[in-house]
Amino acid sequence: MDREAVAVARAESAEKVAIENKTLCTC
């Protein structure tokens, strides 16, 4: 895997986690 591909995959997973946290958080 290229470093770019890894960075993109990490960014995408980070975005998914952030979205999930926003939907779960009631603050």
Backbone as CSV, one residue per row, in Angstrom:
resi,resn,N_x,N_y,N_z,CA_x,CA_y,CA_z,C_x,C_y,C_z
1,MET,0.844,-1.216,0.000,0.000,0.000,0.000,0.873,1.258,0.000
2,ASP,0.473,2.232,-0.787,1.235,3.481,-0.801,0.981,4.271,0.474
3,ARG,1.874,5.181,0.770,1.661,6.036,1.953,0.439,6.902,1.722
4,GLU,0.255,7.337,0.475,-0.911,8.178,0.159,-2.200,7.397,0.404
5,ALA,-2.236,6.161,-0.040,-3.436,5.335,0.137,-3.717,5.148,1.629
6,VAL,-2.671,4.920,2.403,-2.849,4.737,3.850,-3.385,6.018,4.465
7,ALA,-2.833,7.167,4.045,-3.279,8.452,4.589,-4.743,8.683,4.246
8,VAL,-5.113,8.359,3.015,-6.510,8.549,2.598,-7.418,7.637,3.413
9,ALA,-7.027,6.396,3.582,-7.852,5.456,4.341,-8.007,5.932,5.778
10,ARG,-6.911,6.436,6.354,-6.991,6.921,7.743,-7.907,8.125,7.817
11,ALA,-7.798,9.032,6.854,-8.635,10.240,6.854,-10.101,9.847,6.740
12,GLU,-10.393,8.886,5.861,-11.788,8.460,5.677,-12.317,7.825,6.961
13,SER,-11.542,6.948,7.571,-11.990,6.300,8.806,-12.149,7.336,9.910
14,ALA,-11.256,8.316,9.947,-11.350,9.363,10.968,-12.640,10.154,10.776
15,GLU,-12.980,10.431,9.511,-14.218,11.172,9.238,-15.419,10.354,9.695
16,LYS,-15.408,9.071,9.394,-16.535,8.207,9.800,-16.676,8.224,11.321
17,VAL,-15.567,8.096,12.018,-15.607,8.087,13.486,-16.135,9.419,13.992
18,ALA,-15.683,10.518,13.406,-16.136,11.844,13.841,-17.640,11.977,13.633
19,ILE,-18.135,11.504,12.492,-19.576,11.589,12.206,-20.343,10.737,13.216
20,GLU,-19.840,9.533,13.490,-20.524,8.656,14.449,-20.543,9.306,15.826
21,ASN,-19.436,9.900,16.229,-19.382,10.546,17.547,-20.375,11.696,17.604
22,LYS,-20.500,12.446,16.514,-21.433,13.576,16.501,-22.869,13.073,16.659
23,THR,-23.210,11.989,15.958,-24.588,11.489,16.024,-24.861,10.892,17.401
24,LEU,-23.840,10.304,18.038,-24.047,9.684,19.348,-24.037,10.731,20.456
25,CYS,-23.245,11.786,20.269,-23.112,12.798,21.320,-24.370,13.655,21.382
26,THR,-24.812,13.936,22.607,-26.010,14.763,22.776,-25.637,16.140,23.328
27,CYS,-24.363,16.531,23.154,-23.931,17.816,23.710,-24.195,18.966,22.749
